[in-house]
């Protein structure tokens, strides 16, 4: 039997996607570009698919 899939907490996914952009902006002052946004979004999406932001309160390993 496979484990029940729990949807990710959308607020946490948004925070995870935006945090690297804010960090880059605040620490380097460099302008944000599409490539940086794409990398941050891809990383947040991959983490969400892996269960890192589940709202069920369980650990990500399942």
VOGU-3710 file (C-alpha; in Angstrom, 3 decimals, decimal comma):
1> xxxxxxxxxx> 0,000/0,000/0,000  1,403/3,402/-0,954  1,448/6,258/1,570  -1,321/8,836/1,329  -0,215/11,907/-0,597  -0,644/15,169/1,278  -0,746/18,414/-0,631  1,973/20,960/0,121  1,209/24,069/2,134  0,942/26,732/-0,608
11> xxxxxxxxxx> 2,212/29,502/1,660  5,376/27,553/2,417  5,954/26,836/-1,276  5,650/30,549/-2,099  8,044/31,418/0,738  10,518/28,829/-0,494  10,358/30,189/-4,026  10,750/33,813/-3,048  13,360/33,470/-0,282  16,366/32,946/-2,595
21> xxxxxxxxxx> 15,350/36,005/-4,607  15,102/38,242/-1,544  18,359/36,862/-0,198  20,147/37,606/-3,473  18,684/41,092/-3,648  19,524/41,952/-0,047  23,014/40,446/0,093  24,349/41,422/-3,301  22,097/44,195/-4,525  22,246/42,514/-7,921
31> xxxxxxxxxx> 19,148/42,852/-10,049  16,921/39,832/-10,227  16,700/38,146/-13,575  14,488/35,508/-15,135  17,122/32,802/-14,713  17,298/33,391/-10,941  13,516/33,308/-10,692  13,373/30,088/-12,721  15,982/28,414/-10,499  14,144/29,423/-7,330
41> xxxxxxxxxx> 10,800/28,226/-8,690  12,251/24,922/-9,892  13,905/24,285/-6,516  10,710/25,075/-4,592  8,657/22,862/-6,910  11,090/19,967/-6,561  11,059/20,278/-2,776  7,259/20,412/-2,760  7,067/17,263/-4,910  9,439/15,556/-2,473
51> xxxxxxxxxx> 7,113/16,390/0,426  9,136/19,132/2,092  6,155/21,454/2,556  3,370/19,065/3,465  0,739/20,670/5,651  -0,126/17,432/7,429  2,537/17,880/10,091  4,447/14,689/9,258  8,087/14,539/8,350  9,095/14,770/4,697
61> xx> 10,477/11,246/4,591  7,181/9,730/5,093
//
